[in-house]
Every structure is written in C-alpha cells, then in structure tokens.
Amino acid sequence: MLTDGAPPAALDAGETRLIELWQTGGALGAPDQGGDPEGGWEVEPRGGPGGGGICFRTVEHPPGFDPGEAGWHTTATIDVDIVLSGQLELSLPDQAPVVLGPGEAVVQRGTHHRWRPVGDESVVWAALMLALG
C-alpha cells in the first residue's frame, strides 16, 4: 500500500468525519495538477480562478446520526457518491428516500438533498465532486 501521509484537511465534528483525499485546486489544466488541499475543510471543491475544481473525499457517520433539517444542502457540483460500508439514506424534496448499500452509487447534479445512516452500523462513503463553472 502506498500513501502520501495524513490528509491535511479534515472535519471531525464528533458525529461526522470527513476527509479530503485530493483536490485539483481549480479547473483541471494539467495531468499532474492537484493534491492535498491547503487550509481548512470546505463544502465545495476549491475552485480557484475560474472555478471548476474537483475533489475526492470520504465521509463517515455513526449509527443513529440524524442531521435533521440542518442536513439539507445544495452544492454547485456534479457528485458521484459510492457507499463503501453500511446503509445510507438519500432524501430529496418531494420524493421517497432511497437507501443505498455497499457498492451502490448515485450521481447528482446540484440537487437539494440530505444524507442519513440507516441501521445499527456506521456508514462510510466516497464522494467525487466536480464543481460546475
């Protein structure tokens, strides 16, 4: 296994753990562009001048975590979310929630949504986010 060390940007809010694994820092302009993000954690990929940033992160929620109304959010990104372990509920306005399990994925484009673990185990998923712009 290869590693480049601990990720420099992470959010550990007690109930949620989010780790930034990689960012381009702006629109992709060269094959070797990107790496570890500088500064603290942000919801959107770092866009830099002109926007268009890409980020890859993992998210973990413990069993029973319920973000309530505060969990609803919208990002100006195309998201590819893949469940790695546990069961993850995706809620969209005016639609029945969908539960995803390990190996299942969803692609979203700028949707208003909320995530919540389902069951008695933690849920971990990977998110690849491509900023629109």
Backbone hydrogen bonds in HBPLUS format (Angstrom, degrees):
<---DONOR---> <-ACCEPTOR-->    atom                        ^
c    i                          cat <-CA-CA->   ^        H-A-AA   ^      H-
h    n   atom  resd res      DA  || num        DHA   H-A  angle D-A-AA Bond
n    s   type  num  typ     dist DA aas  dist angle  dist       angle   num
A0020-GLU N   A0009-ALA O   3.09 MM  11  5.59 168.1  2.10 159.0 161.4     1
A0011-LEU N   A0018-LEU O   2.80 MM   7  5.01 160.5  1.84 148.5 153.7     2
A0018-LEU N   A0011-LEU O   2.79 MM   7  5.01 162.1  1.82 150.1 156.2     3
A0013-ALA N   A0016-THR O   2.88 MM   3  5.28 148.7  1.97 161.7 165.2     4
A0017-ARG N   A0060-GLU O   2.94 MM  43  5.09 161.0  1.97 148.2 152.8     5
A0060-GLU N   A0017-ARG O   2.78 MM  43  5.09 143.6  1.91 147.1 157.8     6
A0019-ILE N   A0058-THR O   2.92 MM  39  5.35 159.7  1.96 148.7 155.1     7
A0058-THR N   A0019-ILE O   3.00 MM  39  5.35 152.9  2.08 144.2 152.2     8
A0021-LEU N   A0056-PHE O   2.81 MM  35  5.54 156.0  1.87 151.4 158.1     9
A0022-TRP N   A0056-PHE O   3.22 MM  34  5.22 145.0  2.35 145.3 145.5    10
A0056-PHE N   A0022-TRP O   2.90 MM  34  5.22 151.3  1.98 152.0 153.3    11
A0023-GLN N   A0035-GLY O   2.85 MM  12  5.47 146.1  1.97 146.0 157.1    12
A0035-GLY N   A0023-GLN O   2.79 MM  12  5.47 141.1  1.94 147.5 160.5    13
A0024-THR N   A0054-ILE O   2.91 MM  30  5.39 144.9  2.04 150.8 158.4    14
A0033-GLN N   A0030-ALA O   3.13 MM   3  5.32 166.6  2.15 116.5 118.0    15
A0051-GLY N   A0048-GLY O   3.13 MM   3  5.46 167.9  2.14 130.1 131.4    16
A0131-ALA N   A0053-GLY O   2.79 MM  78  5.26 170.4  1.80 179.0 175.8    17
A0055-CYS N   A0129-MET O   2.90 MM  74  5.29 156.9  1.95 148.1 155.8    18
A0129-MET N   A0055-CYS O   2.86 MM  74  5.29 164.0  1.89 154.8 160.2    19
A0057-ARG N   A0127-ALA O   2.93 MM  70  5.34 160.0  1.97 150.1 156.8    20
A0127-ALA N   A0057-ARG O   2.81 MM  70  5.34 163.7  1.84 155.6 158.5    21
A0059-VAL N   A0125-TRP O   2.86 MM  66  5.46 154.7  1.92 159.4 166.8    22
A0125-TRP N   A0059-VAL O   2.95 MM  66  5.46 156.8  2.00 152.3 159.9    23
A0061-HIS N   A0123-VAL O   3.01 MM  62  5.48 154.9  2.08 151.8 159.9    24
A0123-VAL N   A0061-HIS O   2.96 MM  62  5.48 158.9  2.00 157.0 164.0    25
A0065-PHE N   A0062-PRO O   3.28 MM   3  5.79 160.4  2.32 133.2 133.6    26
A0071-GLY N   A0068-GLY O   3.15 MM   3  5.71 160.9  2.19 113.8 119.5    27
A0072-TRP N   A0069-GLU O   3.29 MM   3  5.86 165.6  2.32 115.4 119.2    28
A0073-HIS N   A0113-HIS O   2.94 MM  40  5.67 152.9  2.01 153.1 161.1    29
A0113-HIS N   A0073-HIS O   2.95 MM  40  5.67 165.5  1.97 155.5 156.8    30
A0132-LEU N   A0076-ALA O   2.93 MM  56  5.76 173.4  1.94 146.9 145.8    31
A0110-GLY N   A0077-THR O   2.94 MM  33  5.46 147.5  2.05 173.5 165.2    32
A0078-ILE N   A0130-LEU O   2.84 MM  52  5.11 155.2  1.90 139.8 146.3    33
A0130-LEU N   A0078-ILE O   2.87 MM  52  5.11 164.3  1.89 148.8 154.2    34
A0079-ASP N   A0108-GLN O   2.77 MM  29  5.13 157.1  1.83 145.6 153.6    35
A0108-GLN N   A0079-ASP O   2.90 MM  29  5.13 155.0  1.96 142.5 150.8    36
A0080-VAL N   A0128-LEU O   2.87 MM  48  5.14 154.8  1.93 147.2 155.5    37
A0128-LEU N   A0080-VAL O   2.92 MM  48  5.14 163.0  1.95 144.5 150.0    38
A0081-ASP N   A0106-VAL O   2.93 MM  25  5.39 169.8  1.94 164.5 165.9    39
A0106-VAL N   A0081-ASP O   2.94 MM  25  5.39 146.5  2.06 147.2 157.8    40
A0082-ILE N   A0126-ALA O   2.89 MM  44  5.29 160.3  1.93 152.1 158.8    41
A0126-ALA N   A0082-ILE O   2.88 MM  44  5.29 159.1  1.93 152.4 154.4    42
A0083-VAL N   A0104-GLU O   2.97 MM  21  5.73 163.5  2.00 172.4 173.1    43
A0103-GLY N   A0083-VAL O   2.78 MM  20  5.60 163.4  1.81 160.2 155.0    44
A0084-LEU N   A0124-VAL O   2.76 MM  40  5.46 158.0  1.80 145.5 151.9    45
A0085-SER N   A0124-VAL O   3.17 MM  39  5.26 154.7  2.24 143.0 143.2    46
A0124-VAL N   A0085-SER O   2.98 MM  39  5.26 157.9  2.03 139.1 143.0    47
A0118-VAL N   A0087-GLN O   2.92 MM  31  5.19 157.8  1.97 137.3 137.1    48
A0088-LEU N   A0100-LEU O   2.87 MM  12  5.17 165.1  1.89 152.6 157.6    49
A0100-LEU N   A0088-LEU O   2.75 MM  12  5.17 168.7  1.77 150.1 152.7    50
A0089-GLU N   A0116-ARG O   2.70 MM  27  5.08 171.5  1.71 157.9 159.4    51
A0116-ARG N   A0089-GLU O   3.00 MM  27  5.08 136.6  2.20 140.4 148.6    52
A0090-LEU N   A0098-VAL O   2.78 MM   8  5.29 166.0  1.80 160.5 164.0    53
A0098-VAL N   A0090-LEU O   3.00 MM   8  5.29 162.8  2.03 147.9 151.7    54
A0091-SER N   A0114-ARG O   2.92 MM  23  5.19 169.0  1.93 156.8 159.8    55
A0114-ARG N   A0091-SER O   3.09 MM  23  5.19 139.9  2.25 141.6 147.3    56
A0095-GLN N   A0092-LEU O   3.30 MM   3  5.66 144.4  2.44 140.2 132.6    57
A0104-GLU N   A0101-GLY O   2.95 MM   3  5.60 160.6  1.99 144.4 147.2    58
